[in-house]
Amino acid sequence: HHMHMVDVMISLHVATMQNSAITLKEMLEMKGVSVWLCVGMSGGDNYRTEIVTAVKTCKVFLPLINDAWALSGECEDEYSLAKRLNLTSHECGKTKRNEKRRPIMVPVAFSDLKWNEYPHVELLAASTNFIVHNEKTLMEGQLDHTFNQILNSLRSCGFDIAGIPQHPKPRAEDRNTQISEKKSSIKSQVVELHSMLQTITSSMQALALSPLDELIESSREVKSPTKQSLPP
């Protein structure tokens, strides 16, 4: 299929991340972000050319970094090309000095990644904020949370993605109902607390009224015979 400038290229280890990548692609496309990923392509030269073209034309390089990605020579080649293009993008005239270098790196790391075992991952981590997903794939764990972080990264790269609020704002009359409900619940809590306070106060007064001195005296009297029965 014909390649054109694409917003995001997802770099992945196909055997372990295919479902995650397709899910992420669909979610991003729903937000109006164009995505390219190398899934469902037959091998061969054409496939390599397409990958190189994708890396060269994408605005954002988004690798799904699990252990399998870090170990894969092909994934490392994609990353190396993206990194080299990024480092020279001003010099090549691909980006202006006041713009971010392209492709912008938005790496997503997964819970099985051994961070310190792969020099290229360590180097990337030294210069780029990783989004860290709490499970081994996007099919498990907090997908919404990770996706929102990806969207925020894209927004900070200059993508115009509407922040659709998770919960629509309540209308004014709903808001008033909410406020009056809240008020009445607070009132009932105050009433409850007040009656509790009264109970505590009255029981404290009862304690204060009971002749404490007498209580102490009687306890002394109970103890004293034992003292007397001891030999002098």
C-alpha positions in Angstrom: 0.0 0.0 0.0 1.1 3.5 -0.8 3.1 5.3 1.9 2.6 9.0 2.7 3.5 11.1 5.7 2.2 9.3 8.7 1.7 10.6 12.2 2.8 7.6 14.2 4.9 4.5 13.4 4.5 1.7 15.9 7.6 -0.4 16.2 6.9 -3.8 17.6 8.0 -7.4 18.0 5.1 -9.0 16.0 4.9 -12.4 17.7 4.4 -10.9 21.2 2.8 -7.5 20.5 0.6 -7.8 17.5 -2.7 -7.5 19.3 -1.5 -4.7 21.5 -0.2 -2.8 18.5 -3.5 -3.2 16.5 -5.5 -2.1 19.5 -3.3 1.0 20.0 -3.6 1.7 16.3 -7.4 1.6 16.4 -7.6 3.8 19.5 -5.2 6.4 18.0 -7.1 6.4 14.7 -10.3 7.1 16.6 -8.5 10.3 17.9 -7.7 11.3 14.3 -4.0 10.2 14.5 -2.7 8.3 11.4 -0.8 5.1 12.3 1.5 2.7 10.4 2.7 -0.6 11.7 4.3 -3.6 10.1 1.6 -6.2 10.8 0.2 -8.5 8.1 3.0 -7.8 5.7 4.8 -10.7 3.9 8.6 -10.7 4.4 11.1 -9.8 1.7 12.6 -6.7 0.2 9.4 -4.8 -0.2 8.7 -5.2 3.5 12.1 -3.8 4.4 11.6 -0.8 2.0 8.2 0.0 3.6 9.7 -0.1 7.1 12.5 2.3 6.1 10.0 4.6 4.4 7.7 4.5 7.4 10.6 5.4 9.8 11.7 8.2 7.4 8.2 9.7 7.0 6.6 9.3 10.5 6.4 12.3 12.9 6.5 10.0 15.9 8.4 6.7 16.4 6.5 4.8 19.1 8.3 1.5 20.0 6.4 -1.1 22.2 9.5 -2.1 24.2 9.2 -5.5 25.8 12.1 -7.9 26.3 11.4 -9.5 22.9 11.6 -6.1 21.2 14.9 -5.3 22.9 16.4 -8.7 21.8 15.2 -8.4 18.2 17.8 -7.3 15.7 15.1 -6.0 13.3 13.5 -3.9 16.0 17.0 -2.5 16.9 17.6 -1.6 13.2 14.3 0.3 13.1 15.2 2.1 16.3 18.7 2.9 15.1 17.4 4.4 11.9 14.8 6.4 13.7 17.4 7.7 16.2 19.9 8.6 13.5 17.2 10.5 11.6 16.1 12.2 14.9 19.7 13.3 15.7 20.2 14.9 12.2 16.7 16.2 11.4 17.7 19.9 11.9 20.9 19.5 9.9 19.0 17.7 7.0 16.4 20.5 6.9 13.6 18.1 7.9 12.8 20.2 11.0 13.5 23.8 11.9 15.6 24.8 14.9 12.6 25.8 16.9 10.8 22.5 16.3 11.3 19.2 18.0 13.6 16.9 16.1 11.8 14.2 14.1 10.8 11.5 14.4 9.9 12.3 18.0 10.5 9.3 20.3 7.5 8.1 22.4 8.7 4.8 23.8 6.3 2.6 25.8 8.0 0.0 28.1 6.4 -3.2 29.4 6.7 -4.9 32.8 9.0 -7.7 31.5 11.6 -5.4 30.1 15.1 -5.8 31.8 16.1 -2.2 31.6 19.8 -2.5 32.1 20.6 -5.4 29.8 20.3 -3.6 26.4 22.6 -0.6 25.6 20.2 0.9 23.1 17.3 0.8 25.6 19.6 2.4 28.2 20.7 5.1 25.8 17.1 5.9 24.9 16.0 6.0 28.5 18.8 8.5 29.2 17.4 11.0 26.8 13.7 10.2 26.6 10.8 9.8 29.1 9.4 6.3 28.8 5.7 5.6 29.3 5.6 2.5 31.5 2.8 0.0 31.2 2.1 -2.1 34.3 1.7 -5.5 32.5 3.4 -7.5 29.7 1.0 -6.4 26.9 -1.6 -3.7 26.4 -4.3 -6.4 26.5 -3.9 -6.6 30.2 -3.3 -4.0 32.9 -4.3 -0.3 32.8 -4.8 0.4 29.1 -6.8 3.6 29.6 -4.1 5.1 31.8 -1.3 4.2 29.4 -3.3 5.4 26.4 -3.9 8.8 28.1 -0.2 9.1 28.7 0.5 8.4 25.1 -2.1 11.1 24.1 -0.5 13.6 26.4 2.9 12.9 24.9 1.4 13.4 21.4 -0.3 16.7 22.6 3.1 17.9 23.9 4.6 17.1 20.5 2.1 19.5 18.9 -0.7 17.1 17.9 -4.1 18.7 18.1 -6.0 15.9 19.9 -9.2 16.9 21.6 -9.2 16.0 25.2 -12.6 14.3 25.5 -13.5 14.3 29.2 -14.2 10.8 30.5 -17.3 12.0 32.3 -19.4 14.7 30.5 -19.8 17.8 32.7 -23.1 17.8 34.6 -25.7 20.4 33.4 -26.5 23.3 35.7 -29.7 21.8 37.1 -28.0 18.4 37.7 -25.3 20.4 39.5 -27.8 22.1 41.7 -29.4 18.7 42.6 -25.9 17.4 43.4 -25.2 20.3 45.6 -28.5 20.1 47.6 -28.0 16.3 48.0 -24.5 16.9 49.3 -25.8 19.6 51.7 -28.5 17.3 53.1 -26.1 14.4 53.6 -23.7 16.8 55.4 -26.7 18.0 57.6 -27.6 14.5 58.6 -24.0 13.8 59.4 -23.9 16.9 61.6 -27.1 15.8 63.4 -25.6 12.4 64.0 -22.4 13.8 65.3 -24.3 16.2 67.6 -26.3 13.4 69.2 -23.1 11.4 69.6 -21.5 14.3 71.3 -24.5 14.7 73.7 -24.3 11.0 74.6 -20.6 11.3 75.3 -21.1 14.6 77.3 -23.8 13.1 79.5 -21.8 9.9 80.2 -18.8 12.1 81.1 -21.0 14.1 83.4 -22.3 10.9 85.0 -18.7 9.9 85.7 -17.9 13.3 87.1 -20.9 13.1 89.4 -20.1 9.7 90.9 -18.2 10.3 94.1 -14.7 9.4 92.9 -13.1 9.9 96.3 -15.5 7.3 97.8 -14.5 4.8 95.1 -10.8 5.4 95.8 -11.4 5.0 99.6 -13.2 1.8 99.2 -10.5 0.3 97.0 -7.9 1.3 99.6 -10.0 -0.4 102.4 -10.1 -3.6 100.3 -6.3 -3.6 100.0 -5.4 -2.6 103.6 -6.2 -5.9 105.5 -3.6 -7.7 103.4 -1.0 -5.3 104.6 -2.0 -5.8 108.3 -1.8 -9.6 108.1 1.9 -9.4 107.2 4.3 -10.1 110.1 5.9 -7.0 111.6 
